[in-house]
């Protein structure tokens, strides 16, 4: 009888210790993940987070952060270049074969404080992501294409850099912050098809899914071209912008 009572007490003691340990460890894990997220948001270098925390990070910041598995750890990175690269490859763009070009497009967007999806979306609408452009022009975004000639650029990167600055200074800074508002100045003869296309491709990159981009257009969801804009770390003064040559 005494032995049974003792065993019951011993069982409850161990059960209480086990339960308390679980609560404490869960709390510590949550605090570590929250602290990690806060430090990463500030741009600080932080240690990798264990795989057990992966789904929590996904929920905290599913769009901006990509997750790579490395043995028993995961490393949180900027997912935007991967999203752009997927977009380029989906449409068989020649840009997909350019080394690190997706990352370069994200950097150009950040330098001009615009949504990283805007330039690829316009390029897709204007030229099928550089598949159909005037010969040797590198002009993927339809800049300066008129009866007097076509603007030409030394490289694809030069084309996108010029377009980013023009869009930022002459459109977005003037309050044209949606594809439809940009369309009325960028291509005023469009019947709305241009804005619909750009909206579709921006939504497609937002969800990293072509079908969701199509559905967003059907639901008439309008994108804001500053939605995922990042603060500029480096910028080129406006005086340094040169007008491209016609070819």
N, C-alpha and C positions, 0 to 999 in steps of 0.2 A: 504493500500500500504506500509506504513512504517512498519507495523507489519510483513508483508510478508518478507520484506527485512531483518528485524531484525532476524526473524526465520531462514532464509537461512544462515545468518552469524553465528548464534548460532550453526546451524547444522554442518557447515564446521569446526568450532572451535572444537566441540566435536569429529568429525571424525578425525581431525588431531591429537588430544590428544590420541584417541584410537589407531590410526595407529602407532604413535611414541612409545606408551607404549608397543605395541606388538613387535616392532623391538628391543627395549631395553631389554625386558624380554627374547626374543629369544637369543639375544647376551649373556646375563648373563647365561642362561642355557647352551649354547655352551661352554662358558668359564669354567663353573663349571665341565662339563663332561670332557673337555680336561685336566683341572687341576687334576681331579680325576684319570684319566687314567695315567697321568705322575707320580703322587705320587704312584699309585699302582704298576707301572712298577719298581719303585725304592725300592719296598718291604716295603713301609711304611703302617702303619695302618691308614685307612681312614674311614670316616663315610659312612653309606649306601647311595646309590644313589636312588632317587625317581623313581618309576616305569615309569614315563614319559620319562626317559632317557634310558630305557632298549635297544631299538633297536639301538641307537647310539653306545652304548658300544659293542653290538654284531658286529657292522660293524668295530669298531676300533680294536678289538682283538677277533675274533670269535672262534679261536682254543684254546688258552691257558686259557681263562676265562669262567667259568661256572656261571650261574645266577640262584639264588634261590629266589622265591617269598616269602616274609614274610610280611603279611598284606599289607600295602601301600608302602613297601620298597622292594628293591631287594639287595641281597648281592652278590658281585662278588668274586668267589673262583677259585681255580685251578681245571679245568675240567678234567685234565689228569687221576686221579684215577677213575673217573666215566667212562671215555672212556675204560680204562683197565677192569673195572668191567663188563661193558657191553660185552666186548669181551670174558671174562671168562665165563659169563653166556650163551652167545650165543652158545658156544661149550660145555656146560655142564661140565666144568672143576671142579675137586675137589677143586681147588684153590678158586673158587667162594664162597665156604662155609667157607674158612679160614677168621677169623675176620680181617678186614682192610688190607687184603693181597694186594689188588690192589694199595692201598696207599703205602704199603711197597715196591712194585716193582718200583713205581715212585721214591721213596726215594733212593733206591739202584742205579737206573739209574743216578740220580742227583749227588750222592756221587762219581760216576765214570765218570761223564761228558759224558754220552752217551745218545742217543735218548731213551726215555722211552718205545718206541714201540719195540725195538730190542729184548729184552729178551723174552717177551711174544710171539713174532712172531717165534723165534727159537724154543721155547718150544712147540708151536703148530705144527710146522713142524716135530720136533723130536719125540714127544710123545703124540700128541693130547692134549696138555696142561696138561700133567702129568697123563693122563688116561692109558697110555700103557708104563710102566717102569719096570725095573727089580725089583723084590719083595724086599720091605723094603729098597730100595736104595735112594729114594727121588730124583733120578737123572732124571730130566725132559728135560734136554738140550743135552743129548747124550755125556756127558763128559767122557772120559776115558773108553769107551766101546770097548773092544778088546779081543783077545784070552787069554790074561793073567788074565782077570778078569774085573770087572766093578767097577768104582769108586762109593762109597757109601757115603751118607751124613746123618747127624743126623736129618736134617729137610729140608723142601722145601726152606726155607729162606737161609739156609747155601748153598744149591745148587746154587741158583740164585746169591748169593753174590760172590761165587767162580767164577762162569761163567762171571759175570760182570768184575771182575778184570782181568781174563785171556783174555777176548775179548779186554779190554782196553789196556792192556800192550803188549800183543803178536800179536794183530791184528790191532786195530785202530791206535795205536801209530806208527805202521809200514806202515801206509798209506792205510790199507785195510778198506775203508770207505763206501763200498757198499756191499750188500749181495753177489753179484757175486765174488767180490774180497775176501771176507771172505770165501766163499765156497771153493775156490781153495786150501786153507790150512786146513779149518775146516773139510771138507769132500771131499777130492780131487777126489774120485771115482764117484761123482755125475755127471750126464750128463747134468746138468743145472736145473734139477727139484727142487733141494734144494733152489737155489737162487730165482727161480720163486715163490716158495711157501712162502718164507720169505718176498719177495717183496709184494706179494698179501696181506699177513696178516698185514704188516706195512701200506700199503695203506688203507686197510679196517679200521684200527684204525684211520688213518688220517682223513678219511671222516665219521668215525663212521657208516659205511654202508658196508655190505658184498658185495653187487653187484658192488659198485664202486671199491672195491679192485680187483674183478675179471676183471673188465673192464680195470683197470690200467695195469694189467699183459698183457692183449691182446694188449694194446697200447705200451707195452715194456717200461713202465715208471720205471726207476731205482730209488730206495730210497737212500738217504744219511743217514747213521746211526748217523750223528751228527746234522741233520736238526733241531731237537728240544732239543738238549742237553742244559743243564743248568749249569752255573758255580757251581763248588763244594763248599759247605759250610763246610763239614766235610769229611775226607778221612782216610782210614786205610793204614799205611805204607806197602810197598810191603813185607817187612821182616816178617810181621805178617801173611801173606798168607800161609796156610798149605795145603800140598797135601792130598787130601781125601784118605781114605783107600779103598781097593778093597774088593768087596763082591761077 
